[in-house]
Each structure stands twice: as C-alpha cells, then as structure tokens.
Amino acid sequence: MAEHYKDRHVIIGRCAHLTEPKQIHYDQGRAQCQARHLCYRGCPYGGYFSSNSSTIPWAAKTGKLTLRPDSVVHSIIYDEIKQRATGVRVIDTHTKQMTEYYARIIFVNAACLNTNLVLLNSTSRRFPKGLGNDSGLLGHYVAFHNYRGNIVADYEGFDDGYYYGRRPTTAFMPNFRNVRKQEMDFQRGYMVAFSAARSGWQQGTGQEGFGADFKDKLSNPGAWHVFMMMQAETVPRYENHVRLSSDQKDPWGIPQLITAIDYTDNDLKVMQDFLEQGAEMLDKSGCKHIKSYDDHRNPGLDIHEMGGVRMGRDPKTSLLNAHNQLHSVKNVFITDGAAMTSTGSQNPSITFMALTARAANFAVEEMKKRNL
C-alpha cells in the first residue's frame, strides 16, 4: 500500500495487556495474557488491565479502601457556608435507603453521561442548575465517535494459512484527513479499523453439531473475509446535550437522563469519504466483492461518549480547569470522558486514565499544602 499512499500507515491496535509480566504485576495477582479474548468479561487471568484486576486489588492492599457495592450515587453535597463540596449522597439499590458519606476531596468517574447526570442532579441554592454550573454549559457539547460507515470484502488466497489466539483490537490506520491543514470539505477526520478472518459457518462458531463431520467443518474454515470500519471525530456542538427529565424518574427516585444528540451534515460527509477511500484501498489491495454501507446506527449505540463537563481556561466557556477541578468547586475533580472538549479520532480511554493519574497526583500535593 505504501506505493499508492504515502500518508497512510497501518499499525496494530495497542492493548493494555501483559505480554511480559513484571514482579509488580504478580504482586497484584495478575498473570500473562492467554490470548483468550475474555477481556470484555473481566480477564480471569488479570492479563488485561482493568480496575477489577489491577487498581482495586492494589488499593485494597493499602488497607484504606472501602467498597460500597449495590449503590447508586444520587448527588454531591455542597456546603453553602464552607463553599465547597463535603460529600455524596448514595442510595442502596435494595433498601432504597439514602446514606451520606463525607470527604475532603471528591473524584467523579461515573463514565461520561452518568457523570453529567450526577452533577446536574447536585443542586443547591448556590448551584440551582447543577454543581459548578455557573457557565450554564453543564451537559452541553456532548460528542461521540461516528461508526456508521462499514465495508466488507473477500480476499482470495492464503487458504493454507490460519491464525492463533484472539485479541480484542484490530489493525488501525490513524487519521490522514485534515492532519496538518484544512484540506477537505469537512472538518476533522477519521481513523480506520480493519481485520481479516476465515469466518462463516465453516468455522462452526455458534453452530450445533459433533463428531467427524463437525470436526471436518472446523478444519476447513473457508475463505478470507475482510471487515473495515470508521471511527470518526464528531465536532462538539452546543445543541448536542443531555438534561434531566422533569417528570420521569428511575426506581431510586433520580431523574432520568434525556439525551438530545444527532449527526450533522459534516458527519455524513466524513462517512462518505471513508466509504469511498476504504473501498479504493481494499480494491488496490486485491480484495473482491467489496460492499460499502451505512448502518444508520443512532449515536450512543457504540462507545466513547465525551463532553458535557468540558475543560478550559475561561470559566465562562467551560466547567473544569487544567487540573480537572470544577472552576467554582475546587475540591471536586472530574476525570472521565465528560471532561473532554473534543473527541479526536483515536481511542480515548488511556487519555482518561492519564488525566485521572495527573489530577490525583495534583490533589495529593495540594492537600499536603493545605490548599484543599
């Protein structure tokens, strides 16, 4: 492909897996990745990074961790006199009893939309429209990744080859549109993800059967098929927002979250460019029977929601400062996707983790200085 495209590079998807565990990982009770593709269920070996396999057990060893399962966070408590947050209200999912817990600092990491919900529901005389919402922007500028474009194709050859193990990520092609300058008739760009497999009924996946005939099918996995998809940046818009329902509540008495989010003409232009360029790249790669399609999925039927509690220098146009603190409530930190001002086209989770680590370190140092 390098002979056709000088600016398009294929990389393997980065995974938070242990391929060579160190002593610190063994101390956490983790082991090497077994290529079993059980990451989504919480790796039983601890080979894939998650809170369950790494940070929670590590925190538990300090003797200072308290877990409160079967709980729903209702809101953050704000003290009008102290002008700071003092704790959280938590509802037991079984008894529906509310309990208040108090803390010197509070980190909110409920995932983007739920973080917005918690802050919107944290009202007081000082913040009638949600905690820290002096700008009136809480819940606005919610963005997401656009996955509507998909392409499938066949590839002839390599019938004597197969592959070993399973991994949760595919090959990626980082964004190559509007990278150094605005050159397209749309804003931003998209990353391309693609994979190849010998799939279908021949593999026996999800099929009933046993015995010699079934084994013969497994030993003839069929032809190679290629799947390609887009992961495009959507431009944050004020109109794309979430808000609390005025009359609908969940079983614990918390207002339901209303999402008012849609695609724009820009999103459709980005998708069309992907469908054209993706098909062209597959054709030049020797693929056959190339089919491009728009799956018309609604926003939210995928992953990577961001925004609503955006960072920024100006309290008039943002809610968080450079340290992920609420501008007007310094002891509350928001470090998940809600803090993002834009989505980019790449996977954002490691960025969330980096922001959290940085903010936690900052909070500790500020506490030592008695600034928090």
C-alpha positions in Angstrom: 0.0 0.0 0.0 3.0 2.3 0.5 3.4 2.7 -3.2 -0.2 4.1 -3.5 -0.4 6.2 -0.3 2.5 8.0 1.3 0.4 9.3 4.3 -1.5 6.2 5.3 0.2 3.9 7.8 -1.1 0.7 9.3 -0.4 0.0 13.0 -1.6 -2.8 15.3 -4.1 -1.8 17.8 -2.5 -1.1 21.2 -3.8 -3.3 24.0 -3.4 -2.9 27.8 -2.2 -6.5 28.0 0.6 -8.1 29.9 2.8 -9.9 27.5 5.8 -10.0 29.9 4.5 -9.6 33.5 6.9 -8.0 36.0 7.1 -8.7 39.7 4.7 -5.8 40.4 2.1 -7.4 38.3 2.5 -10.8 40.1 2.2 -8.9 43.3 -1.2 -7.6 42.1 -2.3 -11.2 41.4 -2.1 -10.8 37.7 -0.7 -13.2 35.0 0.3 -13.1 31.4 -2.3 -12.6 28.7 -3.5 -16.0 27.4 -5.0 -14.7 24.1 -8.4 -16.0 25.1 -10.3 -12.8 24.2 -12.1 -12.7 27.6 -11.1 -9.1 28.1 -14.7 -7.8 27.8 -15.8 -10.1 30.7 -13.0 -9.0 33.0 -10.0 -11.1 32.3 -9.9 -14.1 34.7 -6.1 -14.1 34.5 -5.7 -10.4 35.1 -3.7 -10.2 31.8 -5.8 -7.4 30.5 -5.8 -4.1 32.5 -8.9 -3.2 34.4 -9.9 -1.8 37.7 -11.0 -5.2 38.8 -7.7 -6.9 38.0 -5.2 -4.1 38.9 -6.1 -0.9 40.7 -8.8 -2.1 43.1 -6.8 -5.1 44.4 -3.7 -2.8 44.6 -5.7 -0.2 46.6 -7.2 -2.9 48.8 -3.7 -3.9 49.9 -3.2 -0.4 51.4 -6.0 -1.2 54.0 -7.6 2.2 53.2 -10.1 1.2 50.6 -13.8 0.8 51.3 -16.0 -0.5 48.5 -19.7 0.2 48.7 -21.4 -2.2 46.2 -25.1 -2.1 45.3 -25.1 1.6 45.4 -26.4 4.4 43.2 -24.9 7.9 43.6 -27.7 10.4 43.9 -25.8 13.7 44.1 -22.8 15.6 45.6 -23.4 17.6 48.7 -22.5 21.3 48.6 -22.0 23.3 51.8 -23.1 26.9 51.3 -21.1 28.2 54.3 -17.9 26.4 53.5 -18.3 27.0 49.8 -17.1 23.5 49.0 -18.4 20.0 48.4 -18.5 17.9 51.6 -19.6 14.5 50.4 -22.0 12.4 48.4 -25.5 11.0 48.8 -25.7 7.3 48.0 -28.9 5.2 47.6 -28.8 1.4 48.4 -30.2 -0.4 45.4 -32.1 -2.9 47.5 -33.4 -1.0 50.5 -33.5 2.4 48.7 -32.2 4.0 51.9 -30.1 7.1 51.4 -26.7 7.5 53.1 -24.4 10.5 53.1 -20.6 10.0 53.0 -18.2 12.8 53.7 -14.8 13.5 52.2 -12.2 16.2 51.9 -12.0 15.8 48.1 -14.3 14.1 45.6 -13.4 12.5 42.3 -16.3 11.8 39.9 -15.6 9.0 37.4 -19.0 7.6 36.6 -18.5 7.5 32.8 -19.4 10.5 30.7 -23.2 10.5 30.7 -23.6 9.4 34.3 -21.1 12.0 35.5 -23.2 14.6 33.8 -26.3 13.2 35.4 -24.8 13.3 38.9 -23.6 16.9 38.5 -27.0 18.0 37.1 -28.8 16.4 40.0 -26.4 18.1 42.5 -28.4 21.2 43.0 -28.4 23.8 45.8 -29.2 27.5 46.3 -25.7 28.3 45.1 -25.9 26.0 42.1 -29.6 25.6 41.1 -28.7 24.2 37.6 -26.2 21.7 38.8 -22.9 21.7 40.7 -20.3 24.0 39.3 -22.7 25.1 36.5 -22.0 28.9 36.6 -21.5 28.9 32.8 -24.7 27.2 32.1 -22.8 24.7 29.9 -23.2 21.6 32.0 -24.5 18.8 29.8 -23.7 20.6 26.6 -21.1 19.9 23.9 -21.5 16.2 24.3 -19.7 14.4 21.5 -19.1 10.8 20.4 -17.4 8.7 17.7 -19.1 8.1 14.4 -19.1 4.4 13.4 -21.8 4.5 10.7 -19.5 3.6 7.8 -18.7 -0.1 7.2 -17.1 -2.1 4.4 -16.9 -5.8 3.8 -14.9 -7.7 1.2 -13.4 -11.1 0.2 -9.8 -11.9 -0.3 -8.6 -14.8 -2.4 -5.6 -16.9 -1.4 -3.7 -17.9 1.7 -6.1 -20.9 2.0 -3.3 -22.8 3.8 -2.9 -20.2 6.5 -4.7 -19.5 9.7 -4.0 -17.6 12.9 -3.5 -18.4 16.5 -5.1 -16.8 19.5 -7.7 -14.0 19.7 -7.2 -10.3 20.6 -9.8 -7.6 21.3 -8.4 -5.0 18.9 -7.8 -4.9 15.2 -5.3 -3.2 12.9 -5.7 0.6 12.7 -4.9 3.3 10.2 -4.6 6.6 12.0 -6.4 9.6 10.6 -5.0 11.0 7.4 -7.5 13.7 6.7 -7.0 17.4 7.7 -4.0 16.5 9.7 -1.7 19.4 9.0 -4.2 21.8 7.4 -7.8 22.0 6.4 -7.9 20.3 3.0 -11.3 18.6 2.8 -14.8 19.9 2.5 -15.5 18.5 6.0 -14.0 19.2 9.4 -11.8 16.8 11.4 -11.2 13.2 10.2 -11.4 9.5 11.0 -9.4 6.5 11.9 -9.8 3.3 10.0 -10.0 -0.1 11.8 -9.9 -3.4 9.9 -9.5 -7.1 10.4 -9.4 -10.3 8.4 -10.6 -13.7 9.4 -11.6 -17.0 7.9 -15.1 -16.9 9.1 -18.6 -18.2 8.4 -20.5 -21.4 9.0 -17.4 -23.4 8.2 -15.8 -22.4 11.5 -18.6 -23.9 13.5 -18.9 -20.8 15.6 -22.3 -20.8 17.1 -23.3 -23.9 15.2 -24.7 -27.1 16.5 -23.0 -30.4 15.8 -20.5 -33.0 16.9 -18.5 -35.9 15.6 -16.4 -36.4 12.4 -18.5 -34.2 10.2 -18.4 -31.3 12.6 -14.6 -31.6 13.0 -14.2 -31.6 9.2 -16.0 -28.3 9.0 -13.7 -26.9 11.7 -10.7 -28.0 9.7 -11.9 -26.2 6.6 -12.5 -22.6 7.8 -13.3 -21.3 4.4 -12.2 -18.2 2.5 -10.8 -15.0 4.0 -13.1 -12.1 4.6 -12.1 -8.5 5.4 -14.1 -6.1 7.6 -13.3 -2.3 7.7 -15.0 0.4 9.8 -14.5 4.0 10.6 -14.0 5.8 13.9 -14.7 9.4 13.1 -14.5 12.5 15.2 -17.7 14.4 15.7 -17.4 18.1 16.2 -18.8 19.1 19.6 -21.9 21.3 19.3 -23.9 23.2 22.0 -27.1 21.6 20.7 -25.8 18.1 21.4 -26.6 17.8 25.1 -28.1 15.8 28.0 -30.5 17.1 30.6 -32.7 15.8 33.4 -36.3 14.8 32.8 -38.8 17.0 34.7 -41.2 14.1 35.2 -39.6 10.7 34.7 -37.5 9.1 37.4 -35.7 5.8 37.8 -36.6 3.2 40.6 -34.4 5.1 43.1 -36.1 8.5 42.5 -33.3 10.0 40.4 -34.5 12.0 37.3 -33.9 10.1 34.1 -31.3 11.5 31.7 -32.6 12.8 28.4 -30.1 12.7 25.5 -30.6 15.2 22.7 -27.8 14.3 20.3 -27.7 13.8 16.5 -25.5 13.7 13.5 -24.7 16.7 11.2 -24.0 17.1 7.5 -20.4 17.2 8.4 -20.6 13.7 9.9 -22.2 12.4 6.7 -19.5 13.9 4.6 -16.9 12.3 6.7 -18.6 8.9 6.4 -18.9 9.3 2.6 -15.2 10.0 2.3 -14.4 6.9 4.4 -16.7 4.7 2.3 -15.0 5.9 -0.9 -11.4 5.8 0.3 -11.9 2.5 2.2 -13.3 0.8 -0.9 -10.5 2.2 -3.0 -7.8 0.9 -0.6 -9.4 -2.6 -0.5 -9.6 -2.7 -4.3 -5.9 -1.7 -4.6 -5.1 -4.4 -2.0 -6.6 -7.1 -4.2 -9.9 -7.6 -2.4 -13.0 -8.7 -4.3 -16.8 -8.3 -3.8 -16.4 -5.0 -1.9 -19.6 -3.8 -0.3 -19.8 -0.4 1.5 -22.8 0.5 3.7 -24.1 3.0 6.2 -25.6 1.1 9.2 -27.6 4.2 10.3 -26.9 3.5 13.9 -28.1 6.1 16.4 -25.5 8.0 18.4 -24.8 6.0 21.6 -25.1 2.6 20.1 -21.4 2.2 20.4 -18.7 3.6 22.7 -16.6 6.7 23.6 -19.1 9.4 24.7 -17.3 12.6 25.8 -18.0 16.1 26.9 -20.7 17.9 29.0 -18.2 19.0 31.7 -15.6 20.4 29.4 -12.2 21.7 30.5 -11.0 25.2 29.7 -9.2 28.2 30.9 -12.2 30.5 30.9 -15.0 29.7 33.5 -17.5 31.4 31.1 -17.0 28.8 28.4 -16.0 25.7 30.5 -16.6 24.0 33.8 -13.1 22.5 34.6 -9.7 24.0 34.8 -6.4 22.4 33.6 -6.3 20.2 36.7 -9.8 18.8 36.1 -11.2 20.8 39.1 -14.5 22.4 38.8 -13.8 26.2 38.4 -16.1 27.1 41.3 -15.8 24.0 43.5 -12.1 23.3 43.8 -12.3 20.1 45.8 -14.3 18.3 43.1 -12.4 16.6 40.2 -14.0 15.2 37.0 -11.6 13.0 35.1 -13.6 10.7 32.8 -14.8 11.4 29.3 -17.1 14.1 30.5 -14.0 16.4 30.8 -13.1 16.2 27.1 -13.6 19.2 24.8 -13.2 17.2 21.7 -13.1 13.5 20.8 -10.2 13.1 18.3 -10.4 10.0 16.2 -8.4 7.7 18.4 -9.4 5.6 21.3 -9.6 7.9 24.4 -9.6 5.6 27.4 -5.9 5.8 28.1 -6.2 9.6 28.0 -8.9 9.4 30.6 -6.6 7.3 32.8 -3.7 9.7 32.3 -5.9 12.7 33.2 -7.0 10.8 36.4 -3.5 10.0 37.4 -2.3 13.5 36.9 -5.3 15.0 38.7 -4.9 12.6 41.6 -1.2 13.5 42.0 -2.1 17.2 41.9 -4.8 16.7 44.5 -2.4 14.9 46.9 0.1 17.7 46.5 -2.5 20.4 47.1 -3.7 18.6 50.2 -0.2 18.4 51.6 0.0 22.2 51.1 -3.4 22.5 52.7 -4.8 24.2 49.6 -7.6 21.6 49.5 
